[in-house]
Amino acid sequence: MKIKWMRGVALCLCVVLFAGTLTGCSKIVFSTGVHGKQILKVNGEVCTKSEALVYLTTLQNEYKSAYGVNLWNSTEYESELVDYVKEKTMYRLQHVFCMYLLAQEMNITLTSAEEAQIAEAAEAYYTSLSDEEISYLGVSKADIETYYTRFTYAEKVFDEITEDVNMEISDDEARVMEAQVIYTTDSTKAATVENLLSSGTDLSSIASTYTELSEVTMNIARGDFPDEVEDVIFALEDDETSGCITADDGYYFVKCVSKINEELTEEHREALLESAYEEAFDETYEAFISSAIIEINEKSWNSLELSQDENLKSTEFFNIYNQYFAED
């Protein structure tokens, strides 16, 4: 199974600070109807304290591993980090539950092979935990299977929605070229540049003198410049220089250094595909969450503290899942 969703919907770690709740039109209630060991309900589907702790401690320990215990315990950063990790955990849990429920609505099912992988992954994760960690999290192997099952449904709904996305990104759409650019809004300067280029002066030797841009040499993809400019510059050959192009209330002169940067072109092709996947997914997902009812047990969630016990150090919940559901 390809883990496109893990990249596209941000279940993997990243450095962006998310809001603590989903940003669509879902109805979010800080509810006394969610009680006891329940932390969250999405359309009645319950997230327990134990499930929240698995996510929370995993994320906390990933930050400890990445930045060091001294940073974590620093009074300068501790409060901000705690808020950040808790917000990101709640955001992540809401996404998993919403996508799991969307999968149910779409009648998506798991194969016997996927169910076997879930059981194996749950066994591996549960075995990796110390007795102290099992006690703190309050989980059984069956609980971990439930959490991984939800996670797998969430992945499958992304794959299901995006499977019909057009995978063909043409070479021209993906192409990234390297160029040197002069842009000026001064018609007198533009005339001077045009004369210098016509007399054989190389653009690179005068660019820094006449351009109003912050840089001269740049990588350019479709959409970076006005159509009038792109129509000309994407037809240039290596070392060829354009004439004066009027656009954007100014004047462009462009020299093609390399008509295609192969590495950047492939990266851009992947980025365009990811964007197409996300656009297709967002349309269906946002329609679902617009009617979702998300209830948060605010008292229990606010009282849930990040443990500073150095014996609680597992970072393997997502890592082990990825090992068993690696991208094809």
C-alpha positions in Angstrom: 0.0 0.0 0.0 1.4 3.4 -0.9 1.5 5.8 2.0 0.6 8.9 0.0 -1.7 10.0 2.8 1.0 9.9 5.3 2.8 12.6 3.3 -0.2 14.5 2.1 -2.3 14.8 5.3 0.5 15.2 7.7 0.4 12.2 9.9 4.2 12.1 9.7 6.2 14.5 11.8 6.7 17.9 10.4 7.6 21.3 11.8 4.4 23.2 11.0 2.4 24.2 14.0 -1.2 23.1 13.4 -4.2 24.5 15.1 -5.5 22.2 17.8 -8.7 21.3 15.9 -9.8 20.8 12.3 -10.2 24.0 10.4 -13.2 23.0 8.3 -16.9 23.6 9.1 -17.1 20.6 11.5 -19.1 21.2 14.7 -16.5 21.1 17.6 -18.0 20.8 21.0 -16.1 20.9 24.4 -18.5 18.5 25.9 -19.4 17.0 29.2 -21.0 14.2 27.2 -17.5 12.8 26.7 -16.4 11.5 30.1 -14.2 9.2 32.1 -11.4 7.7 30.0 -12.9 9.1 26.8 -10.9 12.0 25.3 -12.6 12.6 22.0 -15.7 11.5 20.1 -16.1 12.0 16.3 -19.7 11.2 15.3 -19.9 9.0 18.3 -16.7 7.1 17.6 -14.7 7.2 20.9 -11.0 7.9 21.3 -9.9 6.6 24.7 -7.3 8.1 27.0 -5.0 5.2 26.2 -5.2 5.8 22.5 -4.5 9.5 23.0 -1.5 8.6 25.3 0.0 6.4 22.6 0.0 9.2 20.2 1.0 11.8 22.7 3.9 9.9 24.2 5.2 8.8 20.8 5.2 12.4 19.6 6.8 13.6 22.8 9.6 11.1 22.6 10.2 11.8 18.9 10.9 15.4 19.9 13.1 14.3 22.8 15.1 12.2 20.4 15.3 14.9 17.8 16.1 17.9 20.1 17.5 16.4 23.3 16.2 16.2 26.8 17.9 19.4 27.9 15.8 21.4 25.4 12.7 19.6 26.5 13.2 20.3 30.2 14.3 23.9 29.6 11.9 26.3 31.3 12.3 28.7 28.3 10.8 26.1 25.9 8.9 23.6 28.0 5.5 25.3 28.1 5.5 26.1 24.4 6.6 22.5 23.5 3.9 20.9 25.7 1.2 23.1 24.1 2.6 22.3 20.6 2.8 18.5 21.2 -0.7 18.4 22.7 -2.2 20.5 19.9 -0.5 18.4 17.2 -1.6 15.2 18.9 -5.3 16.3 19.0 -5.1 17.5 15.4 -3.7 14.1 14.4 -6.3 12.1 16.3 -9.1 14.1 14.8 -7.8 13.4 11.3 -7.4 9.7 11.9 -10.9 9.4 13.3 -12.5 11.5 10.6 -10.8 9.6 7.8 -11.6 6.2 9.5 -15.3 7.2 9.6 -15.2 8.5 6.0 -13.8 5.0 5.0 -16.8 3.4 6.7 -19.2 5.8 4.9 -17.5 4.8 1.6 -17.9 1.1 2.4 -14.1 0.5 2.2 -13.0 -2.8 3.6 -9.7 -4.4 4.6 -8.2 -7.4 2.9 -7.2 -10.5 4.9 -3.6 -9.7 4.1 -4.0 -6.2 5.6 -5.7 -7.6 8.7 -2.7 -10.0 9.1 -0.3 -7.1 8.7 -2.1 -5.1 11.3 -2.0 -8.1 13.8 1.8 -8.5 13.1 2.5 -4.8 13.5 0.5 -4.7 16.7 2.4 -7.7 18.1 5.7 -6.0 17.2 4.8 -2.7 18.8 3.3 -4.2 21.9 6.4 -6.5 22.3 8.6 -3.4 22.0 7.0 -1.8 25.0 8.4 -2.3 28.5 6.1 -3.4 31.4 6.3 0.2 32.7 5.2 1.6 29.4 2.3 -0.9 29.0 1.1 0.1 32.5 1.4 3.8 31.9 -0.4 3.7 28.5 -3.0 1.2 29.8 -3.0 -0.7 26.6 -3.4 -4.3 25.5 -2.3 -5.9 22.2 -5.9 -5.9 21.1 -6.0 -2.1 21.7 -3.0 -1.6 19.5 -4.7 -3.6 16.7 -7.7 -1.3 17.0 -5.5 1.8 16.7 -3.6 0.4 13.7 -6.9 -0.7 12.1 -8.2 2.8 12.2 -4.9 4.0 10.8 -5.1 1.6 7.9 -8.7 2.6 7.0 -7.6 6.2 7.1 -4.8 5.4 4.6 -7.1 3.4 2.4 -9.7 6.2 2.1 -7.0 8.5 0.7 -5.9 5.9 -1.8 -9.5 5.2 -2.8 -10.3 8.9 -3.4 -7.1 9.6 -5.3 -6.8 6.4 -7.4 -8.4 8.1 -10.4 -6.2 11.2 -10.3 -4.6 11.7 -13.7 -1.0 10.5 -13.2 0.2 12.0 -16.5 2.2 15.2 -15.9 3.7 16.2 -19.2 7.4 17.1 -19.6 6.4 20.7 -20.4 4.2 21.0 -17.3 6.9 19.6 -15.1 9.9 21.3 -16.7 12.1 23.5 -14.5 14.7 25.6 -16.4 17.6 27.6 -15.1 17.7 31.2 -16.4 19.2 34.6 -15.8 16.6 37.4 -15.6 16.6 41.2 -15.8 13.3 42.9 -14.9 12.9 46.7 -14.8 9.9 49.0 -14.6 12.1 51.8 -16.1 11.5 52.2 -19.9 14.8 54.1 -20.3 16.8 51.3 -18.6 14.9 48.7 -20.6 15.9 50.5 -23.8 19.6 50.6 -22.6 19.5 46.9 -21.9 18.0 46.1 -25.2 20.7 48.1 -27.0 23.5 46.4 -25.0 22.1 42.9 -25.7 21.7 43.8 -29.4 25.3 44.8 -29.6 26.5 41.5 -28.2 26.8 42.2 -24.5 26.1 39.1 -22.4 23.1 39.4 -20.2 24.9 38.0 -17.1 27.5 40.9 -17.2 24.9 43.6 -16.9 22.1 41.9 -15.0 23.0 43.0 -11.5 23.3 46.6 -12.7 19.8 46.8 -14.3 17.5 44.3 -12.7 15.1 45.2 -10.0 14.8 41.6 -8.9 16.6 40.3 -5.7 18.4 37.7 -7.7 19.6 37.2 -11.3 20.0 33.5 -11.7 16.9 31.4 -10.8 15.1 28.2 -11.5 11.8 28.8 -13.3 8.8 26.5 -13.5 5.4 27.0 -15.2 3.4 29.5 -13.3 6.3 31.4 -11.9 6.1 34.3 -14.4 3.3 35.9 -16.4 2.1 33.9 -19.5 3.6 36.5 -21.8 7.0 35.8 -20.4 6.7 32.1 -20.2 5.5 31.8 -23.8 8.9 33.2 -24.8 11.3 31.9 -22.3 10.2 28.2 -22.4 10.9 28.3 -26.1 14.5 29.4 -25.6 17.4 27.0 -26.2 20.5 26.8 -24.0 22.5 30.1 -24.0 19.8 31.8 -26.0 18.6 35.3 -24.8 15.2 36.7 -25.4 14.3 40.2 -26.6 12.4 42.7 -24.5 9.2 41.1 -23.1 6.6 43.6 -21.8 4.6 42.2 -18.8 3.8 43.0 -15.2 4.0 46.8 -15.8 7.6 46.3 -16.7 10.2 44.8 -19.1 11.8 41.3 -18.9 15.0 40.1 -20.5 15.8 36.4 -20.0 18.8 34.2 -20.9 18.3 30.4 -20.8 21.2 28.9 -18.9 19.8 25.4 -19.1 16.4 24.6 -20.7 15.8 21.7 -18.3 17.2 20.9 -14.9 16.5 17.1 -14.8 16.7 16.7 -11.0 14.4 19.7 -10.2 12.0 18.8 -13.0 11.4 15.4 -11.5 11.0 16.9 -8.0 8.5 19.4 -9.5 6.7 16.5 -11.3 6.3 14.8 -7.9 5.1 18.0 -6.3 2.5 18.5 -9.0 1.2 14.9 -8.4 1.0 15.4 -4.7 -0.9 18.6 -5.3 -3.3 16.8 -7.6 -3.8 14.0 -5.0 -4.5 16.5 -2.2 -6.9 18.5 -4.3 -8.9 15.4 -5.1 -8.9 14.3 -1.5 -9.7 17.6 0.0 -12.9 17.9 -2.0 -14.4 14.7 -0.5 -12.8 15.1 2.9 -14.0 18.7 3.5 -17.6 17.7 2.5 -17.4 15.0 5.2 -16.0 17.1 8.0 -18.5 19.9 7.3 -21.1 17.8 8.9 -18.9 16.0 11.5 -19.6 16.4 15.2 -16.3 16.5 17.1 -16.6 16.4 20.9 -13.6 16.9 23.2 -13.5 16.1 26.9 -11.8 19.3 27.7 -11.3 18.6 31.4 -9.6 15.2 30.8 -7.6 16.5 27.8 -6.3 19.6 29.7 -5.4 17.4 32.7 -3.4 15.0 30.6 0.2 15.8 31.3 3.3 14.8 29.4 5.4 12.4 31.5 9.0 13.2 32.3 9.7 9.6 33.3 12.9 8.7 31.4 11.8 5.0 31.3 8.9 5.9 29.0 10.9 6.3 25.8 9.2 4.4 23.0 9.1 6.2 19.6 8.0 3.1 17.7 4.2 3.4 17.1 4.4 5.0 13.7 7.8 3.5 12.8 6.6 0.0 13.2 3.4 0.7 11.3 5.5 2.0 8.4 7.6 -1.1 8.4 4.6 -3.3 7.9 2.8 -0.9 5.5 5.8 0.3 3.6 5.3 2.3 0.3 5.4 0.1 -2.8 
